[in-house]
């Protein structure tokens, strides 16, 4: 058995599905994914746009982590 993944434009999609459905159904399983938006950037987050200052005041990060973990050593 083999797996084939296709990315097709909306204008071709129905033709490809029709062709695949015309084949022997016992030898073929059609697994349809959800439609992918043409602009995937809208659904992703670009963290480079953010300036995180939460840990900026920590002078010695290693000492800070050790101090936090001391409570685990009970």
C-alpha positions as CSV (number, residue, x, y, z in Angstrom):
1,X,0.0,0.0,0.0
2,X,1.2,3.5,-0.8
3,X,0.2,7.0,0.4
4,X,-0.1,9.9,-1.9
5,X,-0.6,13.5,-0.8
6,X,-1.9,16.1,-3.3
7,X,-2.3,19.8,-2.9
8,X,-4.8,20.9,-5.6
9,X,-6.5,24.2,-6.4
10,X,-10.2,24.5,-5.8
11,X,-10.8,24.5,-9.5
12,X,-9.3,21.0,-9.9
13,X,-10.4,19.5,-6.6
14,X,-13.7,18.1,-7.7
15,X,-12.2,16.6,-10.9
16,X,-9.5,14.8,-8.9
17,X,-12.0,13.5,-6.3
18,X,-14.3,12.3,-9.1
19,X,-11.5,10.5,-10.8
20,X,-10.4,8.8,-7.5
21,X,-13.9,7.7,-6.7
22,X,-14.2,6.1,-10.1
23,X,-11.4,3.7,-9.2
24,X,-11.9,0.4,-7.4
25,X,-13.0,1.3,-3.9
26,X,-11.7,-2.0,-2.4
27,X,-8.1,-1.0,-3.4
28,X,-8.4,2.7,-2.6
29,X,-9.2,4.7,0.5
30,X,-9.8,8.4,0.1
31,X,-8.9,10.5,3.1
32,X,-9.8,14.1,2.6
33,X,-8.2,16.8,4.8
34,X,-9.8,20.1,5.6
35,X,-9.4,22.9,3.1
36,X,-6.2,24.9,3.7
37,X,-6.6,28.6,3.7
38,X,-4.6,30.4,1.0
39,X,-3.1,32.7,3.6
40,X,-1.8,30.5,6.4
41,X,0.1,33.4,7.9
42,X,-3.2,34.7,9.4
43,X,-3.5,31.6,11.6
44,X,0.1,31.6,12.8
45,X,1.7,33.8,15.4
46,X,4.9,35.7,14.6
47,X,6.7,36.0,17.9
48,X,9.3,38.3,16.5
49,X,6.7,41.1,16.7
50,X,6.8,40.8,20.5
51,X,9.3,42.2,23.0
52,X,9.2,40.1,26.1
53,X,10.7,41.8,29.2
54,X,9.6,39.3,31.9
55,X,13.1,38.0,32.7
56,X,15.1,41.1,31.8
57,X,15.9,42.0,35.5
58,X,17.5,38.6,36.3
59,X,21.2,39.1,36.8
60,X,22.3,35.5,37.2
61,X,19.9,33.1,35.4
62,X,21.6,30.0,36.7
63,X,21.4,31.1,40.3
64,X,17.8,32.2,39.8
65,X,16.9,28.7,38.5
66,X,18.7,27.0,41.4
67,X,16.9,29.2,44.0
68,X,13.5,28.2,42.4
69,X,14.4,24.5,42.5
70,X,15.5,24.5,46.1
71,X,11.8,24.0,47.1
72,X,11.8,20.7,45.1
73,X,14.7,19.3,47.2
74,X,12.6,18.7,50.4
